[in-house]
């Protein structure tokens, strides 16, 4: 194994719920310390660094070998024994199909996070409306603040970062197809 090659070893769940995104851990033959990937703006692995977070629940990962320059590895857990691995665009379709999974219907904020990852604005809007509706049952002010900070601010910033959308009223086009994180 060359020094720049790493092997996926485990997934760690810092929250301990085994729901949502997990942190992929990698290893190499030179060290026992687990490593995490450093992801560049283009969605590829820029390198690796030691994982220095306190002990958390781990789950064994399938064998996968990666190196700097490869697409980043992601994992989304719908439960302890129900993890979807996304590597080099494989797994994106399954995540898109599972956006209406019962686990996510009970946790619409998690569905918002997944729709954001998939870059599916159509799904994001639907899930954000549901989160807002549920939050309003408790507090209208909290619901509106969540919407303004979590959804509208991010959408505006995304539009302003794109040179072709800087003119007033020009928002990024919504996609109905999954876009790869490349």
FIKOLLUM-289919 format. One record per residue: z, y, x of N, C-alpha, C, O in turn; residue in one letter. Coordinates in steps of 0.05 Angstrom, whole numbers, plus 5000, padded with zeros to 4 digits. Atoms other than C-alpha are relative to their C-alpha. Example, Ala and Ser with C-alpha at 12.3 -4.5 7.8 and 13.67 -1.06 7.14 Angstrom:
500049765018515649105246500050245018501350245039A;499949764984514349795273501450224985501850444995S;
This chain:
500049775017500050005000500050255018501750275035X;500149764984498050675030502150204991503050184968X;497849825007503151245031499550174975501550244962X;500449835024499751644976499849854974499649974953X;500150165023499651064928502949944990504649875006X;497450065012505550974880499649814976497549804964X;500150205022507150434829501950094978504350154984X;498349945023509750584760502149784998501449544998X;498050205001516450234755501650004974502149784963X;498349985024520550484696499350254985497950434995X;500049755015520950994642503050074996504649894992X;497249925004527351394636500050194975498250344971X;499749845024529851714572502550175003504750084996X;497749834996534452294590501750054975504150084977X;498649965025536352384517501449754990503349774974X;498850255008538051654507499249894973500249684965X;500750095028534851594438497649815000497149694979X;502550154998528451234461498150084978496749924965X;502049885018524451704416498950245014500350415025X;501349774988519352194442499049935028498849705036X;501150044974516752304511502149905020504449995020X;498450114979519651894568499050105026496850195029X;500849924974519652064641499249755016500849575021X;500950224984515351584682501350015028501250235041X;498950014973518751364747498249825017497149625008X;501850134982514751134807501649915025503750025031X;498850094975516550764871497949955021495549945015X;501850094978513650604938501749835018504149815015X;498650204983515450114992501850145021503450005035X;498549874979518450645038502850084992504550155009X;497549895009524350834995500949864974499249764959X;498950115025528950574940500350224979500750164955X;499649775018529351274909497650014980495350004988X;502249975019525351344844498750275004500050475012X;501649764998519951874843498950084973498449914956X;501449905023517152314789497450145009497250235032X;502649884993510052584787500250304997501650404979X;500449715002508453314798497350044988495349965000X;502549975014503053504748498950285003500350484999X;501449744997498054054762499050114974499149974953X;501049875024495054534712497749854987497149874963X;502450155010488954084706500849724989499049574981X;499150265011493253484683499949775019500349545011X;500050224981492653094747502550015017504050215017X;497650034983498052854794499550155026497650095041X;500149854975499153354851501549875022500949905046X;498350144981504452934885502449884986502449854962X;497750135011511152614876502550125013502450225036X;497549914989518352824886502349824990502049694969X;497750185008525152464882501050084973501250324966X;498849965026528152384813503050045005504449865015X;497249944994534952714817501750074975503450254976X;498549955025537652694746502049774997501549555005X;497950215003544052314729498849764985496749774972X;500950255013543451604704499450044971500850194956X;500849995028539951524638498849734993498349565010X;501150255010537250964596497249965012495550145012X;502650064989531250624629498749774985500149614973X;501550215012525850174604497949915020496550085032X;502050104981521449734647497250084992496550064968X;502749915006514349994652497949785009498649625026X;502150194991507849594658499050085028499350315036X;501049954973504749534727497650194999495750144985X;502149804999500450134742500250135028502350225035X;500149874974498350414810498550264998496350274987X;501349745001496851154817500350145027501850055044X;499849834976495851674871499450294992498550354970X;500549725004495352424877497050034994495349915007X;502749965009489052654842499349854975497449924960X;500450155025489452134786501050164976502650354980X;498849885024490752344714502949934999503749715006X;497150045002498152424701500549784980498949724962X;499250225017501751854667502150114981503950254988X;498249915021505351984601500949764984499449564982X;499150215017509451544556501550124976503250304979X;498749915024511651654484501349764986499949564981X;498650225012516951214452500450054970501350264962X;499550005029517151064378502549834995503449814972X;497650175001523150614392500249855027498449875043X;499550134974526050194449497849815009497149805032X;502150204993520649664447497350084989495649914983X;502549905011515050104421499250255015499650485005X;500749774982512350544477496950005004495749795009X;502949974996505250804482499750145027500750365032X;500549904973502950914554497350154999495350054988X;502549844998497651464566499450035030500950155045X;500949994973493951384631497050025001495649854990X;502949964998487051654646498649994973496649854969X;501049975028485751814572500549754983500249774958X;499450235016487551104551502750044986504650125000X;497549965015492851134497499950244982501550264963X;500149755017490851814467499249944971500450054953X;500850075028487351504407502349874985502649924961X;497750135013493351064392502150214991503250194969X;498149795007497951664394499150164976500650234958X;501149855022493352044348500249844973500949954953X;499850175024493151464298502949984990503449964966X;497250045008500751424299501550264994503950264991X;498749745006502152164284501449984973503250144968X;498750035026504051934213501949765000502649674978X;498150224998508651384238502650084986503450314987X;497549945014514951324196502250135017503750305008X;498149884982519151504257499550305002501450465002X;500649714998515552174262500250144974500850384973X;499649875026515652304188502950094996503550294982X;497149935002523252304193500850225021502950345018X;499449814979522952754255497650185005496250145025X;502549844997517553284245499950175025497750235034X;500149844975519653684307498849825022497449925040X;501150194980517953064348496949984995495449965015X;502850015006511253034312498650265010496350255018X;501149754989510053774331499649975030497550065040X;500250044971511353594403497749825007496249875026X;502250194995506453014400497350144994495450115009X;502549865007501053434365499350215021497050255027X;500549814979501853964419498949865025497049955037X;500950164978501053434473497149924996495549935015X;502750095006494753174439498050234998495650194997X;501749765004492153884433498550004974496150074973X;501250025027490853764360501250224983503350174970X;499049775015491854444327500249934970502050034956X;499950075029490254154258502549844994503849894973X;497550165005495953644264502550175005504550154991X;497749834993500554164296500750184976503050204969X;499549835022499754634237501449854977503449944966X;498850165021501254094186502949935005504649954988X;497250084993507453854223501850245002504250234994X;498349754998509954564236500750104973502950204969X;499449925028509454724162502349834989504149934975X;497850185009513854114148502650075013504750074999X;497549934987518954314200501150264988503550284982X;499249745012519155024172501249964972503250084965X;499150065027519954754101502849885001504649964986X;497450134998525854314122502150205010504450205001X;498049814989529254864163500750214979503050304978X;499449805021528655354105502149904980503550064968X;497950115018533054884064502850075009504650094994X;497449934988538655054111500350305004502250434997X;499949714994536955764134497250115002495750035020X;502649874999530856184119499650155026497450145038X;500249844975532356634179499549815024497849875041X;500450184978532956044227497249884999496049845020X;502750115003526555744199497950195010496050125025X;502049804992522656384209500250065030498150105043X;499749954971525556494279498849765015497449815035X;501350244987523555774298497050034999495749995020X;502949985003516555884271498950225019496950175033X;501049784984515756554307500149945030498350005045X;499750054971518356314375498649755009497449745030X;501250264991515855594376497149974994495649845009X;502850045008509155644341498350255005496350235019X;501749774999506556344335499850125028497650195037X;500049904973508556584404498349835019496849945036X;501550184983505555974437497050034994495350035012X;502849985008499056034397498850275010496650285020X;501049744990498456774415499650005030497650095040X;500250024970499756644489497649835008496249905027X;502350174994494656084489497450154996495550135012X;502449845005489456554459499650215020497350275028X;500349784980490957114508499449905027498250055044X;500650114973490356654568497149935003496249895026X;502850074998483156484552498350255000498450404981X;501649754998478257024575498150044976497650274968X;501949975022473456874518501350064973499950104953X;498649965025478856994465501850255001503650284985X;498349774997481857654488499550224980501250404977X;500549795019478558084435501749964975502449734968X;498350015024482658244373498849814979496449834973X;500850185021482257704321498649755009497949584992X;501350244990479157184366502149805009503249825030X;498150214993483556574365498649765009496349715002X;501350244991482155924400499249824976500649814956X;501050175022478055454356501849754998502849655017X;498450245005481954884324498249765004495849764998X;501450254995479954194343500949794980503349774974X;499250225016479853594298499849745016500349525005X;500150234983478753124356502050025023502550245032X;498049984978483852944410498650105025496350025031X;501049914974482753304475501749885022504149895020X;498550124977484652974540501350225015500550455015X;498549814984489653314585498750035027500150015047X;501449984974484453414639499050285005497850335026X;
